[in-house]
Amino acid sequence: MEANIKNKPTLKSSEPVSLHHRILNEVQENIVSGKWQPGFRIPNETAMAEEYGCSRMTVNKALTQLTRAGLLVRTRKGGTRVKAPKSLSAALEITNIEKEVEDAGKEYSYRLLSDEVREPTPNDVKHFNGMKSDKIRELTCLHCANGRPFCFEERIINMDAVPEIVDVTFEKLAPGAWLLQKVPWNTAEHQITACLATDIVADILGIA
């Protein structure tokens, strides 16, 4: 797939813009604007040199600079492509709370607060992205560091998706840790929100 370079200088200056900087700015603009998406193969050096009326060395200098800046990736057989941002290419990482506490040099402890099997509510179905679920298991537990509240965990599990959970007790092992050990993770939706603790949660965490 080929593309023409956007022929509009991005430097606002009364001084003449060198071809090197013109190529640099216009390629960067195509990437930042989203015109060239991650993985897009940009025109080769010969085509760009012809487009700008310059030598391949000038084009190479600009592309090398953009590669060092992390905007492009260059391979011998694959050509030059737009590099995916780290947030898109990073491997999925699920936090293990016990390990987090121990890595901080503190003693970890855990307490199961509630464990209920019930029918899903419309809000549960929404969180499961419409996935079928006849029964869900809702658990709440408290993670502590050196005997003090560290993290309150509320876990809602689709029992149709993880049928083996029906025979598991969580008196000694937290549901999040069990899922990390037993269930292969391939895709996940990770949402982070901030909210005020309810009176019950605030009391559990000792912040009431």
Stockholm file with secondary structure:
# STOCKHOLM 1.0

chainA/1-208         MEANIKNKPTLKSSEPVSLHHRILNEVQENIVSGKWQPGFRIPNETAMAEEYGCSRMTVNKALTQLTRAGLLVRTRKGGTRVKAPKSLSAALEITNIEKEVEDAGKEYSYRLLSDEVREPTPNDVKHFNGMKSDKIRELTCLHCANGRPFCFEERIINMDAVPEIVDVTFEKLAPGAWLLQKVPWNTAEHQITACLATDIVADILGIA
#=GR chainA/1-208 SS CCCCCCCCCCCCCSSCCCHHHHHHHHHHHHHHTTSSCTTCBCCCHHHHHHHHTSCHHHHHHHHHHHHHTTSEEEETTTEEEECCCHHHHSCCCCCCHHHHHHHTTCCEEEEEEEEEEECCCHHHHHHTTTCCCSCEEEEEEEEEETTEEEEEEEEEEETTTSGGGGGCCCSSSCHHHHHHHHSCCSCCCCCCCCCCCCHHHHHHHTCC
#=GC SS_cons         CCCCCCCCCCCCCSSCCCHHHHHHHHHHHHHHTTSSCTTCBCCCHHHHHHHHTSCHHHHHHHHHHHHHTTSEEEETTTEEEECCCHHHHSCCCCCCHHHHHHHTTCCEEEEEEEEEEECCCHHHHHHTTTCCCSCEEEEEEEEEETTEEEEEEEEEEETTTSGGGGGCCCSSSCHHHHHHHHSCCSCCCCCCCCCCCCHHHHHHHTCC
//
